[in-house]
Structures are given as structure tokens and as C-alpha cells.
Amino acid sequence: MGRAVQATSVDPEGLAEPDERPCSIGAYPDGPLLVRGSFDLLGPDGERIAVRRRTIALCRCGRTRTAPFCDGTHKAAGFTTRTPAPARPPDAAAAVAAAAPASPRG
């Protein structure tokens, strides 16, 4: 993947300077992915995306205007990472009754 971009402070050009910490990525509940430490941030074309902070937040909701970075839009959009409760299975007795053939009346 190329040379690691390591972020701890900002140089005069506004780009991150080297940081020797290993990269860590954490998911913020109902929000972005937080990336810290040494990492390369590459776009879909493989080009390096400038990193200007020690910690960056990457969008997970898909609605940001500053892709790939989070701009807080997830809050207004109601983005959630919580999974909905699974659908309740049908009542077993009702399922058996529905599946049974109708008995002929005599």
C-alpha cells in the first residue's frame, strides 16, 4: 500500500507529520469510524488523501458532504448502527393449523 502516513502534528503546508503509533480504528456508536496512528488514506483511484489531524473520522452514513470524512450529517439523518430486533417467529400452533389439510365434512 505504499509509505505509511503517520499523523501527530501539522506541518506548515497543513499536512500531518509522522507518528510512530500503530493504526487503530474504532467505530463510534451511531457515528463515524475513528482512525488514529500511522495509516495511509487512499481514494478509490489509489491516490493519497491528505490527512490534517492526528485522529480522523470517516463517514459511515454515506450522507457527508466532505467524503470520506464525517461532517456530522449522521445526526440529522438519524443514522444508527443498532440492528433491529429479529422478527418474531409465528406461533407454532397457528403455523401447524394453517399447514394442516382441511378435513372433509360429512
N, C-alpha and C positions, 0 to 999 in steps of 0.2 A: 504493500500500500504506500510506500514512499516514506520519507522522513517524517517523524512524529512532530506535530505542532504541539508545543508544551506551553501552557499559559499560566503565568503568575502575575505579571505586571504588564503595563502598556508602554511600548517604545514611542519615540517622537512621531512615528508615522501612524500611530494608533493601532498597531498590531501587537498581539500577545508575545511576550518574551518567554524563553524556556522555563519549564517547570519539570522537575525530576519525579514528581509523584506519579504512581500508576493511574491509569484512567479508571474512573468508576462512573457508572451510570445508574441512576435511581429514578424510579417512577414516583412522581408526586401525585398523591391521591386526587383524582378528578382533574388532573392538570398535566403539565409537560413532563418530559424526561429531563432530568438534571444531569449534566455531564461535567465532570471535574477531572483535573490532572492532565496527563500527556495524551494527546489524541490528534489525529488528522480528521478534519471535517471536509469531506469531498462532496461536490454536487453530482447530479446524475451524469454529467459529462466527464467526471473524474477530475475536474479542476478543483483546486483548494479553495475553500470558502474562508475568508478572513475571520479570525476569532479575536475579539477585542476585550474579553473578560476572562477571569480565572474560572468562572463557572458559567456555563451557558444552559439555556432552557430550550429544548427542541419541542416543537408543536406536535401534539398527538390528536387534536380535534380536527385538523385539516381546514380550519377557517381563518388562520392567521393571515395578516397582510404583509408579514415580514418573513415569509418562509425562507429557510426551515426553522427559524426561531419563533418562540412563543411570544405573542403580543397581548395575552390576557383575554382574547376573544372567547376562550372556552367558558369563561364565567357567564357571559351574556348569552351564549349559545346553549347553556345547560348541559355541557358535555359531562359525562360521567363514565367512570371506569368500573363501576359496580355492575355485576351481572345480575339480571333479573332472576327471581326465584323460578325454578323449573315448573313447568305446567303440571298441575296435579293429575295423576292418572285417573281414569274414570273408575267409578265404583265397581268393584269386581262383580257383585251380584247383578248390577244393571247390565254389565258387559256380557255376562253369561246369558241372561234373559233375552237380550237383544239378538244374540247369536243362535239361540235355540230355534229349531224349526217350529212353525205353528202346528198345533195338534188339531187334527180334523174333528169336527163336532158331529155327533151322531144323532 
